[in-house]
Amino acid sequence: MKLSTRTLGSVEIVAVDASRIDAAVAIQFKDQMREVLADAADRVILDLEQVDFIDSSGLGAIVAAMKLMPSGRKLELAALTPTVDKVFRMTRMDSIFPIHESVGSAIQSAA
C-alpha cells in the first residue's frame, strides 16, 4: 500500500497508489493515514482514482482514518471509480463522507 501526498495551500491531497483497499492492506492503510493526518493541512482529500476495488475492511479503514481527523474537520473523498462509488452508495457511506467527482472539483468546493 502506497500513499502519496501533496499540499495545495490549506488542502492536503492523499492519493492511494493502489488498485485495492481490502483486508490484505487495511491495517497498513490505516497506519499510513495516521502518519499523514498527524500534521495534515486544514482539509484532507483522499484521492481514490486508482482504486478499483474496496471491501468492508477497506471501508472500515477509511472510516477509522476519518475518526483520526481533529474535531470539526472531515475527510473528503474524490475521483471514485464507478465500482468504488457503488460500494459507498450501497453502504450509505456517501452520507458520511463528502464525495467529489474529481480532486479538482474537491479543491474548488468550499466543503
CORTA-V398832 format. One line per field, one symbol per residue. ss: DSSP state (H for helix, E for strand, L for the rest). Layout:
ss = ???
This chain:
ss = LLEEEEEELLEEEEEELLLEELLLLHHHHHHHHHHHHHLLLLEEEEELLLLLEELHHHHHHHHHHHHLLLLLLLEEEELLLHHHHHHHHHLLHHHLLLEELLHHHHHHLLL
